[in-house]
Every structure is written in C-alpha cells, then in structure tokens.
Amino acid sequence: MSLNTVNYSGKKVVVGLTGRVASCVTALLLKKQGMNVIGLTIVTNSNDNFAEKSSYPTCHVEDLDKIKVFCEDLKIPFYATDGKSQFDSEVMDPLISNKLSGMANVSCFNCTKLRLDILYHKMKEIKADYFATGHFCKVQKNLTTNDFYIHSNNDVDSDQAYLLAGIDNKYLKHLLLPIGELKTSEVDKIAEKYQLATLPNREATGFCFRDKESYMNAAKARIPKSMKRDGQVYNVDTDLIHGDHDGIISHYVTEPGTIFKGVNTNDKDLQIVGYDFVKARILIGGSANLSGKGIQAIDLQLSSGLDMKKPIHCFIKSKYSKEYVKVNLYFKNNNSALLELDAELYPLIEGEYIVIFDKNSRNAKVVGLGKIGKIGEFELVDRVDEFKSTESIESSSQKASRLFKF
C-alpha cells in the first residue's frame, strides 16, 4: 500500500530484515513515517551450509550482529526467529524433489511465501497492525471490491512483482512495501545518505540454489542412494549418446551441454533441455527445445473478478526475463489454461512459474500465477468430429463450441 494516501503514524509494523539495503531502507522510511517499527530477522540457514559466500541464497542472513547494530542505530527493537524447519520442508524439500526430476527451481517463490507467512503470524502474535518487506513492487486496493493486488514497480529493472504473485488477500491487507515505487539506485542513495550499516543487495535477476554448491549439503541429507542415479547423456536433436553423467542433481536445465564428455564443444547452443527419469538420461539439445509460442499453464491461481467464460488478452513474465510477452489466454478446467504467445519465449521449463499481468506498462497489475506444463503449438479442434459421421460434421460443426488442445 502506498504510504502517501494513509496516515500510519503511531501504527505498529514488523519489518523483515535481511541486513541488506532494501530491507534496511524499508525500516528507515517507515520509522520516518512515524510508525512503531519492530525489526525481525528470519534465520533459515547457517553459513556453514555453503562452500562460499557467492553460493548464499539471496535472502540469506549472513551476520545477525550487523542487523542488531542497525536496529540499535535506528533505535528500534530487534528480534530473530528460527525458520529453519519450515524452510527445510517448504523450500528445500520441493527444491530437491524438482532437482531429482529435472524440473524448474521455484525456491524463490516458495521462500517468499514462507517469509511472508512467518511475518504475518509474528505480526498477529505481537498485535501489530502491519508487516513490511523490501520488495520493489506495490500493493494497491480496489475500492469497489476491497480486494488487494500486487502491481509492478515503475522501473522494469527494479521490479519484483513476480515474486509476490499469488499471495493471498489476508496477507496483502496488512503488507506495506514502502520502496515499491523506487528504483534500486534510489534506495542505494538513501542508504548512503543516512549511512546505514547494510550489506549490498544481490543481483535482482539472479535466483537462489542454481549452483550445485548451494544445495548439495542439503541434497546429501535428503536423497537415498537409490535416487542418486547416474546414466547416459542423450542428444535429442541427433539421437546420439554423449557419454555418461553422475546424476541430474548435479546439473540443471539450460546448463551448457559442453560439460559432458564427447559433446561437440563448438556447438555453443548445446545445453541441457530435460531429463528422462525412467531411463536416467540427461537430455541435451539446442535452445529451440526450450522455446515456444504455446504453453499449458497448470495450478493456475487467478485474481477475483476475471471473466473466465471467454479468452483474455494479457501479458506474462518469468524470472528469467524483464520483458513482458503478449499472450492470448484460453481458460480450461482443473485450474489450467492455454497460453498463445505473441513471440517465442526462452527458456520454457516444466514446473516454472509464469506470472500474468493485465498490461505491459507502468503499474501493471498481477492477475494470475501458474506453472508451465506442456510446451508446444496448439490448435482449435472440433470435438464433434469424434462423435458424428462425416456427412453430419459439416452442419454440426457450425454450432459446436470451439475447444483447444496441444
């Protein structure tokens, strides 16, 4: 919610602090608004779980003492809470499961939901009015329906609206995002002006647990020997075997295929494009295998008020790109839909989240969230063909409903 339209003076707010610039400036701005600010750090991992600092997750807390010093300087209370068990079950377990099946890494989405849930319940416990984070996006209220929506940051390079897609209204009603309309460069300047003791923000376009070193300790403790399957590397474009691999857990989809023995190192487009779990084969090929203009969206979560009786024109984004892609969305049953893209999108990885926006300009509203299912071209078909004789098809098809399939 915008801090410019409501008087928050004297209200109590719990701010999630990671020690980085964004969350620290969030606490500062709320304090300057006259709010009763309480700093809360959620500890999910220890530094010992990672080989080096470059492998730390984006929201990883490196130094609790430094956050405590920041809170003392700002003259606000500081608390830390242990979220390790929830992090293990809600972030790490799904991550390892997806890694074993060669599906997308959605840990950032799961982690964001986990942290918002913890902040929300801590807010309730201490009878605060709001909770806040340092995400670069906005919460806005529909005055007609009283529903809350996530809107994009005005700066495409700073925008993090996709991370908060699918968050329930009960959270959004109490969520404050005071840097939602600022650029990352502007937030950095505020931290510099007030000489805040912070750590720099990490690269906004990166995502957690991509490197093997960042999750292998957790993987070793969770994966039984029977699941650590080595196998062959198969080229889907040439139908050739290119040596062996030591298990998909050591790799990820889109990883360059030149790391394998026998792979043509001159082919710069060669990469991991999938995993055949039954045959324990890592599949490599060109980027065309991960590109397309047709997507099946599953596990669809849609905002209230959408008319699902007819297709809608909208835009989508993924965590890999800052660009909006225009799509035609055709609703189906079982919380699924077919998306016809205006241009090819890469990479399309099974299980990856795609976020649906109402427009591709400033202040775009998040209207849905779904996971990528099947990828490929799809076409209109007439189901009457399956039940009517050839003679009656021509007349009946004029009245039949148009259905879609891949």
Steps between C-alpha positions, in 0.01 A plus 500: 500500500617850428624687804383827346125437521457370857613637835709225660639713783504307828413170337712194585679321213727194489775539237675196357874576514767312305774756566502609138429846362139447395368373833701751705375798296148358541536519878647851479216638285232350722669646807502842332127459434451494877434129527596279793751279316610156621785326320465124445759273337401153379791256523468214251857377450847518653807623313659156546251348256669672206844466344541874445314831527414507131279195562289667771128529416383854426318538834762316703590670829879520520550701818237535773725730701514749213119508480485550877739797472280648225192473723687661791605789275140540383378464860254223426454160673671202335388137504612189317286193438600149397338403171730209419247220535244677282769591249610137480148368438357780285805606298779242509289182470312626189830627357670160531190323368497725192875455454462121499235515229673764288226757558527874566652656810218699664668549837478882486120488472469245781744695718312828449170340602665343804650829620175691452315233695746519791488882504120495490470263795762690702300815430192327643689370803625840611176674399665721239299669226718425198807316378743622233770378262749658263349373174501733200128489417171643632180391672189682388139468613194479278257739672200331335572139602739565793740249344875563500732454202872498433614760244836527329768754581520791257858399414523170312857443616397519867162327483435196724123472460535146362632379840183605682258360243243263646524641855164477677294810580527438875872574473475788252250678725777548761807520275691827457755543219648849553768471229253365245512811283876558528787384281777291651741787431277738697488259794879475493524880518269511804717243679811701415347829612406364842816287526308183570705198607379263229620233260449568127204350317571200283438491127124542448486268197677214676326225693593268784641148495603497138858395575564143613703623797200690640277197556714183497541484879124499537463256210739246652295488818170459318566271203518119550764312302234344278408847371857605417485357151777543248435436133559606143496839331264489200485758221134548401597677176742239364378183678857438623640405841769735634661313789374476857385724784521465879138591571260778408532646851841633394355690204213722392291562189662768274848404625746494205537146365872541433577382855444139392757270347453451126293814448592727208652800675459710184122492532439797731123448492518152651353478851305279736137507383342235722527178695355154435452362852399151388820449296710729722603695190601863495368650178707756312419699187458846355311788660208438263403210728432750781328764286147529374188707443260261672488422873269294714464679835411274795430563871357834390427759769291791372395831647134549579281672245643339186243386244607142423220439251707640219868538405688804630789702363777545754877490553734259674846514656734238638790536743745466209390815319405860575293516181124458477369259235154555355273194519149382429381294796234231453352365822449127549380291794704366794671837561679491166517714189666516161721797422561607142809723501552788262873419485716203594611489860820340634557310717176310553564244774238262633386600847625859471270778618364752253335818625205655316459880478214709369730728294863555406541855622572673831295388799394174332273289720566134578185309406624144519772246560551154354758231432621393158363159400525383141683713244418514129266625233127449548204537269124533498316168463138402468405213734196428283738324262554228757130413533324588176519341159670680213164594346377684812826661600476795264167623637560409863839662520343839435328478840767317697703675766860566412737307725875517520772243530871459430 
